[in-house]
């Protein structure tokens, strides 16, 4: 089955700097890679996703990149702000399989220093 | 839409007691997922349903855990008997259409403490 590894487990960056979180996956059949953000005491919420037919996707200060050959994908947050402080989860699944479940990484706790 | 609804939001119980967690998915969503979140183990998928039918329960920790979905608008996760190591936040999530490539919408979670 699919295995998703996420690094680092904790990340602290100065406000205004960039943050990068990296994930690797094991199942070459995976083709859907969402990222979820979980603020303290709140529920996880989707912030961005990428499918295997594209290598990069951007939404304002957030971007995701995907390298299918190497089986890794990354989340990039630029110009970080205090509200970016949260736990971020990457995930992988096969969107064409009705029986495919989304496998989550272990999470990265991002702290933004003022 | 009110989103995914879970109850109770908090539950404190004593070891050995039965615990029932409830979930109402978003109307029209075909998939329902139960997750458990702890500091040590992160976010774990326990079981998921498609059109009320359990598809994969390989994440259910042991026989003390059971889940049902009697209809499209209601699911329960039951722990009997509960143990202190079951203390965690339990999330229910639902998604439309194909489970593999659709956004999962999480409920607010139930924070369970077993003493």
Interface residues (C-beta under 8 A of the other chain):
Chain A: X31 X32 X34 X42 X43 X44 X45 X46 X49 X51 X89 X93 X94 X95 X96 X97 X98 X99 X100 X101 X102 X103 X104 X105 X106 X107
Chain B: X33 X42 X43 X45 X48 X50 X55 X56 X91 X98 X99 X100 X101 X102 X103 X104 X106 X107 X108 X109
